[in-house]
Amino acid sequence: MVTFGIKTAQPGATFEELLAFWTAAEQIGFRSAWLHDHLTPLPDQSLPSLEAWTLLSALAARTSGIRVGVLVTDNSLRHPGMLAREAVTVDRISGGRLEFAIGAGNPRSIVDYQGYGITTSSTGERISKLEEALQIFKALWTQNSVTFQGRFYRLEEARPAIRPVQQPHPPIWIGGSGNRVLRLTARHADAWNFTGPRERFAERVIYLKEYMERIGRDPAGFPISAQFEVEGKSVDQLRAEVDAYIATGATTLMAIYHAPYDVADLEPAARAFFG
């Protein structure tokens, strides 16, 4: 069964506008709603932009059935110990509706790292940090005390104090499309989100599934998602895009929106997705 969600970029949007949009999407039947994770508004850096995880907490408290998440969280922006606690908090506030999506960061985030004094790392080092962070997340969500000695992160008898509603932990999504990220996905994740041009999607799906089989993990039923822009496209164009992704392995699709938000803009995607 294919499920559908929305992704709303924060630049230029108020909380009230986003809440109305998410509430309408929930009523229409979208299964999930997502934010993006950039400290610097893109592409227009002059726009006001709400921070992802604090905003997600507020939206989770004001919705009731839709799954919620940040697609994807940039691992470089927060220490994994703090992020693990933030995620548990949102999972509890939402009554167990959090989808925890994480990525290593991408070149578009360099402006965040430089602007906010975050150490700029190579792509390879960011992926290595993500690998350590994934171990920390799972430990903090399932253990009473966590000591971790890694190359990048260290925890000394960290005591999480609270557990997520979802057991053993919220579903972990990994976003990205490079070989190394896909191997991390196969080993650690409960779902994968593709980023990149649609022409690469089918080949990346094949790589992921083949690697899962190689390490002894059954890829059947593993959630695979893709996101794409919907604004300015007709219902027929959207249906063609949906069909193309589904034919090559997608099980979840997200419609990307930008401010200004008008609930009427949900209609074309709803017609394309739900008929």
C-alpha angles and dihedrals in degrees: 000000000000118000128200134214143169130238118204123195113217104216110114095004130115125218090248092054093048093046092052090049094048092045091052091048090051091052092048092054107259108153099212142022126200142188129207126241116230125125091199114059112244132243095356108044092191094069121101111247130187119226113255108232099041089046091048090055091054093046091048090055092052099046128065115195112014119100112243136206151131113262097231125352112211105234091205094064098064138030107255091233092059093040091052090056092046090052093051089050092053091044090055095043090051094046092244101319100123122123106194109214119180137175140177095247128254140234091272088065095061089093088059094049094048095042096049100038096252114154109258111229134186118257090255093052092048090054090049089052090050091053091055092044092055090057090049094049093053093045095049091048095050109027134070094220128018130198115179129175111188137152093260107017135042130188124183115200092323108187111206093195094196134054129212120259090236112072132253084001142309114292110277116223122189120203125207142073109229121113095250093049090049090052089052088049092053092051103039114015137089093203140009131223117203120220121188142053116332090239089071096047100089094048092048091050090053092049092050095048094046091051092048089054090047092058093044100259119132110233093197109117094007107146114246120186139186133185129209142173115265105176114110094015125116123236090254092052091050092048090052091051092048092049092049093053094044092049090057098046112284117146097174128037129191126203111217118220135181135198138309090066121208119170089219087069089070092068101081093050091044091053092047094046103037102025 
